[in-house]
């Protein structure tokens, strides 16, 4: 009654994807990345489903996400990828959160805190092997190796890095990063190692180490570019047709009169738009929806709350006010929609707004 659009999340498919990835990575442990509200699917629902599938280790981006996750999973191992916020060490410890330390300042602050407590909490070390974002540079790793006292108070539970180009298996940077990671890990205290994200899992055993950290693949997204996606779809998006009108040749549709009909057309309006994560550019690049398996292209610009589609060739018995239209689902994956919008599935999922009627199911579609 409150919205004409619904977002269905298949928690059974989510759990099945975790099981699949864990099998591919074995004997390495499989963690789960649940940052950004579990990639838009809902942390409160997704995290327990993943835990039920056997996941014990989770990665989030921010301390706020970590505290929210801790309330859901009291016994989970939780790593905070964005590292240690200044002056917040005691708060991480209070919630049993493990910062991923990526620079000398963070290590110094955490080390000082650990030295002052009788039971120092654990943390991860992040090595930068070529992303040039977060992480210890090679010189900083070598300094830590030369001055072991800097890390002495720290209980290192994981050493990790992040692959830049794993979605392209043929990119030489994958092998370069693997070699750098092996070299630099050998200089640090012995601890479990982690390099592979979703795409890294598909690069093979050499990249798995002790722990893999899938994200997008868990949620059914495409991890490897140009290859068949073996993951089960988790998210579907549907909207009800709000109105249909007949439009004459030469008449325009939507803002900016960006589209003009070339022939007599039936135009349907859907109550969903870029405020709901259907990106504006999708309307300019050939995106389409499906009505009972029939494709219907976007026409005109995507606006904040509305999309217009051409249903001229679809039987009126199928395309009518109140009929449900698939934007993402078995005929149109989240990555298909993303390609039309000139982006990636990650952005679509994490942009999903809060106006949908969210429906959680436990099937494995």
C-alpha positions as CSV (number, residue, x, y, z in Angstrom):
1,X,0.0,0.0,0.0
2,X,2.9,2.3,0.7
3,X,4.9,1.9,-2.6
4,X,4.6,0.6,-6.1
5,X,8.0,-1.0,-6.2
6,X,9.4,-4.0,-4.4
7,X,12.9,-5.3,-3.7
8,X,13.1,-9.1,-3.2
9,X,16.2,-10.5,-1.5
10,X,16.7,-14.3,-1.7
11,X,18.6,-15.2,1.5
12,X,18.7,-18.8,0.4
13,X,20.6,-17.8,-2.7
14,X,22.9,-15.7,-0.6
15,X,23.7,-18.6,1.7
16,X,24.1,-20.9,-1.4
17,X,26.6,-18.4,-2.9
18,X,28.6,-18.4,0.3
19,X,28.7,-22.2,0.3
20,X,29.8,-22.3,-3.3
21,X,32.6,-19.8,-2.7
22,X,33.7,-21.5,0.4
23,X,34.0,-24.8,-1.6
24,X,36.0,-23.1,-4.3
25,X,38.4,-21.6,-1.8
26,X,38.9,-24.6,0.5
27,X,41.0,-25.4,2.4
28,X,41.2,-21.6,2.9
29,X,38.6,-20.1,5.2
30,X,35.8,-18.1,3.6
31,X,34.9,-14.8,5.2
32,X,32.1,-12.4,4.0
33,X,32.2,-8.7,3.3
34,X,29.0,-7.1,4.5
35,X,29.9,-3.4,4.3
36,X,27.4,-0.8,2.9
37,X,24.4,-2.5,4.5
38,X,25.5,-5.9,3.1
39,X,25.8,-4.4,-0.4
40,X,22.3,-2.9,-0.1
41,X,20.6,-6.1,0.8
42,X,20.1,-5.4,4.5
43,X,22.7,-6.2,7.1
44,X,20.2,-7.4,9.7
45,X,18.9,-10.1,7.4
46,X,22.1,-10.9,5.3
47,X,24.6,-11.3,8.1
48,X,22.6,-13.9,10.1
49,X,21.9,-15.8,6.9
50,X,25.7,-15.9,6.1
51,X,26.4,-17.0,9.7
52,X,23.8,-19.7,9.3
53,X,25.7,-20.9,6.2
54,X,28.9,-21.3,8.3
55,X,30.6,-17.9,8.0
56,X,32.5,-16.9,11.1
57,X,34.6,-13.9,9.9
58,X,33.1,-10.7,8.5
59,X,34.6,-7.5,7.1
60,X,32.9,-4.0,7.2
61,X,34.2,-0.6,6.2
62,X,33.4,1.6,9.2
63,X,33.3,1.2,13.0
64,X,29.6,2.1,12.9
65,X,28.9,-0.8,10.6
66,X,31.0,-3.0,12.9
67,X,29.0,-2.1,16.0
68,X,25.7,-2.7,14.2
69,X,27.0,-6.1,13.1
70,X,28.3,-7.0,16.6
71,X,24.7,-6.6,18.0
72,X,23.6,-9.2,15.4
73,X,26.5,-11.6,15.8
74,X,28.0,-11.5,19.3
75,X,30.6,-14.2,18.6
76,X,31.7,-13.2,15.1
77,X,35.2,-12.1,14.2
78,X,34.8,-8.6,12.8
79,X,37.4,-6.6,10.9
80,X,37.1,-2.9,10.1
81,X,38.6,-2.2,6.7
82,X,38.9,1.6,7.1
83,X,41.4,1.1,9.9
84,X,41.7,2.8,13.3
85,X,40.0,6.1,13.8
86,X,42.1,8.5,15.8
87,X,41.5,8.2,19.6
88,X,39.1,5.4,19.2
89,X,41.1,2.3,20.2
90,X,39.2,1.7,23.4
91,X,35.9,1.8,21.5
92,X,37.1,-0.9,19.1
93,X,38.2,-3.0,22.0
94,X,35.0,-2.5,23.9
95,X,33.1,-4.1,21.0
96,X,35.7,-6.7,20.2
97,X,36.4,-5.2,16.8
98,X,39.7,-5.7,14.8
99,X,41.0,-2.7,13.0
100,X,42.9,-3.3,9.8
101,X,46.0,-1.2,10.4
102,X,47.4,0.4,7.3
103,X,49.9,3.1,8.3
104,X,52.6,3.8,11.0
105,X,50.4,6.2,12.9
106,X,47.6,3.7,13.3
107,X,50.1,1.0,14.3
108,X,51.7,3.4,16.8
109,X,48.4,4.3,18.4
110,X,47.1,0.7,18.5
111,X,50.5,-0.5,19.9
112,X,50.4,2.1,22.6
113,X,46.9,1.1,23.6
114,X,47.8,-2.7,23.5
115,X,50.8,-2.1,25.7
116,X,48.6,-0.4,28.3
117,X,46.1,-3.2,28.6
118,X,46.6,-6.6,30.2
119,X,44.8,-8.4,27.4
120,X,45.5,-6.7,24.1
121,X,42.9,-7.1,21.4
122,X,43.8,-8.5,18.0
123,X,44.2,-6.5,14.7
124,X,45.1,-7.0,11.1
125,X,47.9,-5.5,9.0
126,X,47.1,-4.1,5.6
127,X,50.0,-4.2,3.0
128,X,49.6,-2.0,-0.1
129,X,50.8,-4.1,-3.1
130,X,49.7,-1.7,-5.8
131,X,46.3,-0.1,-5.1
132,X,47.9,3.1,-3.6
133,X,44.9,3.7,-1.3
134,X,45.1,2.3,2.2
135,X,47.9,0.1,3.4
136,X,51.5,-0.1,4.4
137,X,54.0,0.9,1.7
138,X,56.9,-1.4,1.1
139,X,59.3,0.9,2.9
140,X,57.1,0.9,6.0
141,X,56.9,-2.9,6.0
142,X,60.6,-3.1,5.8
143,X,60.9,-0.6,8.7
144,X,58.6,-2.8,10.8
145,X,60.8,-5.8,10.0
146,X,63.9,-3.9,11.0
147,X,62.3,-2.6,14.2
148,X,60.3,-5.5,15.6
149,X,59.6,-3.6,18.8
150,X,57.1,-1.4,16.9
151,X,54.8,-4.4,16.5
152,X,55.7,-6.2,19.7
153,X,52.6,-5.3,21.7
154,X,50.2,-6.0,18.8
155,X,48.5,-9.3,18.4
156,X,48.4,-9.7,14.6
157,X,45.6,-12.0,13.6
158,X,45.7,-11.4,9.8
159,X,48.0,-9.9,7.2
160,X,46.1,-8.8,4.1
161,X,46.2,-6.9,0.8
162,X,43.7,-6.1,-1.9
163,X,43.8,-7.0,-5.6
164,X,43.3,-4.1,-8.1
165,X,42.6,-6.1,-11.3
166,X,41.3,-9.5,-10.3
167,X,38.2,-9.0,-12.4
168,X,40.5,-9.3,-15.5
169,X,42.3,-12.7,-15.1
170,X,44.8,-11.8,-17.8
171,X,46.0,-8.6,-16.3
172,X,49.7,-8.8,-15.3
173,X,49.1,-6.8,-12.2
174,X,47.5,-9.8,-10.5
175,X,50.8,-11.7,-10.6
176,X,52.8,-8.6,-9.7
177,X,50.6,-8.1,-6.6
178,X,50.8,-11.8,-5.7
179,X,54.6,-11.7,-5.8
180,X,54.8,-8.5,-3.8
181,X,52.4,-9.9,-1.2
182,X,54.5,-13.1,-0.8
183,X,57.7,-11.0,-0.4
184,X,56.3,-8.6,2.1
185,X,54.4,-11.1,4.2
186,X,57.6,-12.9,4.8
187,X,59.0,-9.8,6.6
188,X,56.1,-9.6,9.1
189,X,55.1,-11.7,12.1
190,X,53.7,-15.1,11.1
191,X,49.9,-14.8,10.8
192,X,47.1,-16.0,8.6
193,X,47.2,-14.2,5.2
194,X,44.4,-12.9,2.9
195,X,44.6,-11.5,-0.6
196,X,41.6,-12.7,-2.6
197,X,38.4,-10.7,-3.0
198,X,35.5,-12.2,-5.0
199,X,37.3,-12.2,-8.3
200,X,40.5,-13.3,-6.6
201,X,38.9,-16.6,-5.6
202,X,38.5,-17.4,-9.3
203,X,42.2,-16.7,-10.0
204,X,43.1,-20.0,-8.4
205,X,44.7,-21.6,-5.3
206,X,47.8,-19.4,-5.3
207,X,45.7,-16.4,-4.4
208,X,43.6,-18.0,-1.7
209,X,46.2,-18.2,1.2
210,X,44.4,-18.7,4.5
211,X,41.3,-16.6,4.1
212,X,39.3,-15.2,1.2
213,X,37.1,-12.2,1.4
214,X,34.2,-12.3,-1.2
215,X,31.8,-9.4,-1.5
216,X,30.0,-8.8,-4.7
217,X,29.8,-12.5,-5.7
218,X,27.9,-13.3,-2.5
219,X,25.1,-11.0,-3.6
220,X,24.9,-12.5,-7.1
221,X,27.0,-9.9,-8.9
222,X,29.5,-10.5,-11.6
223,X,33.0,-10.9,-10.2
224,X,35.0,-11.7,-13.4
225,X,34.4,-9.5,-16.5
226,X,33.5,-11.3,-19.7
227,X,32.9,-14.7,-18.1
228,X,29.7,-16.5,-17.3
229,X,28.5,-15.6,-13.8
230,X,28.2,-18.9,-11.7
231,X,26.6,-17.2,-8.7
232,X,22.9,-17.3,-8.0
233,X,20.9,-14.1,-8.3
234,X,20.1,-12.7,-4.9
235,X,18.3,-9.4,-5.7
236,X,15.2,-8.7,-7.9
237,X,13.5,-5.3,-8.4
238,X,10.0,-4.9,-9.7
239,X,7.6,-2.0,-10.1
240,X,3.9,-1.7,-10.9
241,X,2.8,0.3,-13.9
242,X,1.2,3.5,-12.6
243,X,-0.2,4.7,-15.9
244,X,-0.3,4.1,-19.6
245,X,-0.9,6.6,-22.3
246,X,-1.0,6.8,-26.1
247,X,1.6,9.2,-27.5
248,X,1.6,10.6,-31.1
249,X,4.6,10.7,-33.4
250,X,6.8,13.7,-32.7
251,X,5.6,14.1,-29.1
252,X,8.3,14.1,-26.4
253,X,8.7,12.1,-23.2
254,X,10.0,13.4,-19.9
255,X,12.5,16.1,-18.9
256,X,14.3,18.0,-21.5
257,X,12.1,16.5,-24.2
258,X,15.1,14.1,-24.6
259,X,13.1,11.4,-26.4
260,X,10.6,11.9,-29.2
261,X,8.3,9.2,-30.5
262,X,8.8,8.2,-34.1
263,X,5.6,6.3,-34.4
264,X,2.3,6.0,-32.4
265,X,3.4,4.6,-29.1
266,X,2.0,3.3,-25.8
267,X,4.1,4.6,-23.0
268,X,3.9,3.2,-19.4
269,X,5.1,5.1,-16.3
270,X,6.8,3.2,-13.4
271,X,6.9,4.7,-9.9
272,X,10.7,4.2,-9.4
273,X,13.7,6.4,-10.3
274,X,17.2,7.4,-9.4
275,X,16.1,7.9,-5.8
276,X,15.7,4.2,-5.8
277,X,19.0,3.3,-7.3
278,X,17.9,3.2,-11.0
279,X,20.6,5.5,-12.2
280,X,19.7,8.4,-14.5
281,X,22.1,7.4,-17.3
282,X,20.3,4.1,-17.8
283,X,17.5,5.9,-19.6
284,X,20.0,7.2,-22.2
285,X,21.8,4.0,-23.0
286,X,19.4,1.3,-24.1
287,X,18.3,-0.1,-20.8
288,X,15.1,-2.1,-20.7
289,X,12.7,-3.9,-18.4
290,X,10.7,-7.1,-18.9
291,X,7.0,-7.7,-18.7
292,X,6.1,-11.4,-18.6
293,X,9.4,-12.0,-20.5
294,X,8.7,-9.2,-23.1
295,X,11.5,-6.5,-23.2
296,X,10.3,-2.9,-23.0
297,X,12.9,-0.2,-23.4
298,X,13.4,2.9,-21.3
299,X,12.3,6.0,-23.1
300,X,13.1,9.5,-21.9
301,X,15.2,10.4,-18.9
302,X,15.0,8.6,-15.6
303,X,13.8,11.1,-13.1
304,X,13.9,11.0,-9.3
305,X,10.7,9.0,-8.9
306,X,9.6,7.9,-12.3
307,X,10.7,5.9,-15.4
308,X,8.9,5.7,-18.7
309,X,9.0,2.6,-20.9
310,X,7.7,1.8,-24.3
311,X,5.1,-1.0,-24.2
312,X,3.8,-0.6,-27.8
313,X,4.5,-4.1,-28.8
314,X,3.4,-5.8,-25.6
315,X,-0.2,-7.2,-25.4
316,X,-2.5,-5.0,-23.3
317,X,-3.4,-8.0,-21.3
318,X,0.2,-8.0,-20.0
319,X,1.0,-4.3,-20.0
320,X,-1.7,-2.5,-18.0
321,X,-2.1,-0.4,-14.9
322,X,-1.0,-2.4,-11.9
323,X,1.0,-5.0,-13.9
324,X,4.4,-5.8,-12.3
325,X,7.5,-5.0,-14.4
326,X,10.9,-6.6,-13.8
327,X,13.8,-4.2,-13.7
328,X,16.3,-6.7,-12.2
329,X,15.6,-10.4,-12.1
330,X,15.9,-13.6,-14.2
331,X,15.6,-11.7,-17.5
332,X,17.7,-8.7,-16.6
333,X,20.6,-9.1,-14.1
334,X,21.9,-6.3,-11.9
335,X,25.0,-6.3,-14.0
336,X,22.9,-5.9,-17.2
337,X,21.3,-2.8,-15.7
338,X,24.7,-1.6,-14.6
339,X,26.2,-1.9,-18.1
340,X,23.4,0.2,-19.6
341,X,24.0,2.8,-16.9
342,X,27.7,2.9,-17.6
343,X,28.7,1.5,-14.2
344,X,29.1,-1.7,-12.3
345,X,26.7,-3.9,-10.3
346,X,28.3,-2.7,-7.0
347,X,27.0,0.8,-7.6
348,X,23.5,-0.4,-8.4
349,X,23.2,-2.6,-5.3
350,X,24.7,-0.1,-2.9
351,X,22.5,2.7,-4.3
352,X,19.2,1.0,-3.7
353,X,16.9,3.4,-1.8
354,X,14.8,2.8,1.2
355,X,11.4,3.3,-0.5
356,X,11.0,-0.2,-1.8
357,X,8.8,-2.7,-0.1
358,X,11.5,-5.2,0.9
359,X,10.6,-8.8,0.7
360,X,12.9,-11.5,2.1
361,X,12.6,-15.1,0.9
362,X,14.5,-18.2,1.7
363,X,14.3,-20.0,-1.7
364,X,17.4,-20.6,-3.8
365,X,16.4,-19.3,-7.2
